[in-house]
Amino acid sequence: MSKRVVNKIVAFTLIIATAVFFQGTGNSYADIPKATTPNPTISNVVVKTNEQVTNKQTTNKTNVKVNVKKISIDTVTRKSGTISASWKKNKKANGYRIQYSNDKDFKNVKNKNVKSASKTKTKIAKVNKSKNYYVRVSAYVKKNNKKYYSEWSNVAEVIAWNTKWEFAKNSKIHTDSPTLYFSNAAKKKNKTVCVNAGHGTRGGESVKTLCHPDGSSKVTGGSTSQGAITATSINGGTTLADGTREATATLKLAMTVKKQLLKEGYNVLMVRESDDAQLDNIARTVFANNNADYHIALHYDSTSSNKGAFYISVPNNNKYRSMYPVSKNWKKHNNLGKNLINGMRSAGVKIYGSGSMAIDLTQTSYSTIPSVDLEVGDKRSDHSSKTLKKIAIGIEKGLNKIK
Ligand SMILES: [Zn+2]
């Protein structure tokens, strides 16, 4: 036989073999164009594809053997140049790999290994306080001297203060960094909710900030009296009837809300995840303005009647409602508040009266995104885990309804 004829026979055999193979697998490779006439050029393509299929199958086989379950991040926080990260345990792992970067696509990464399944936290020292950090974690299993990694966890981003942000100069306390947690849910909402656990800033009461960005006076009373130009940058909050500090109760609720929202596809910006976050009310608002779509501050009111939940609405005062940025956002604030109250009501949370009370707040006065102070109850309200879960579901339901 001539060399050309041999080539033709080889090519034809390969195509038949491949066709049989594709029929057998019945997978997506079936959409690869099929050759009808044998010629050397097509046979080359087929051989290459056949190799790819074989490789893929081998890889799949390996993955089935060492299937490492993905984990999720619990908390990532930064204090004085040290990032602390914690994550959910994978009992079957041999350790974890923590990766961090200043780049959201994790270019120029740094890795840190934790060589124990039971150790689910680590510290990353000497990070740059003026930069944002993205953090993710994966679990690994060691087998035959080889490490097999899980998929990456969700990503957490530690956010640095930016002096160029609008109203940044009005804040007096902003040395700590909030963290933005990206949802890993299959259905993402593509919205970021700032969950602000009210109070919890040591020394915040001895510092004063302007009530309004333009230096005008407060139009209602509240924790600061009407007519005041300045107020405490953030106050210590109340103490609930059972002795729990309001800041402790709001933190527990905030962590519950965070979990619920991440599960349902919202990204969550957490202002505070420990007893003390050095961020005053203006800093919290400015961070939310620049990194979130909604800002929800969680509080317990200082009454003792277990009256139920309500949101702080924007006072019906022309001067206040025409002051920037209130002028551009007050309808959105009230709309957010109404939706949250409706969501909470449908989740079975006790609501106070019509569900709102008008007060001139620092938060509202500086907010450029839909923003509310949500009083989820008062000193006599139950704050067991069961009730907190109900409130969290209510908040999520409320957010889902916003148009
Ligand atoms: Zn409060």
Boltz pocket constraint, residues with backbone or C-beta under 6 A from the ligand:
constraints:
  - pocket:
      binder: B
      contacts: [[A, 198], [A, 199], [A, 237], [A, 238], [A, 246], [A, 298], [A, 299], [A, 300], [A, 301]]
      max_distance: 6.0
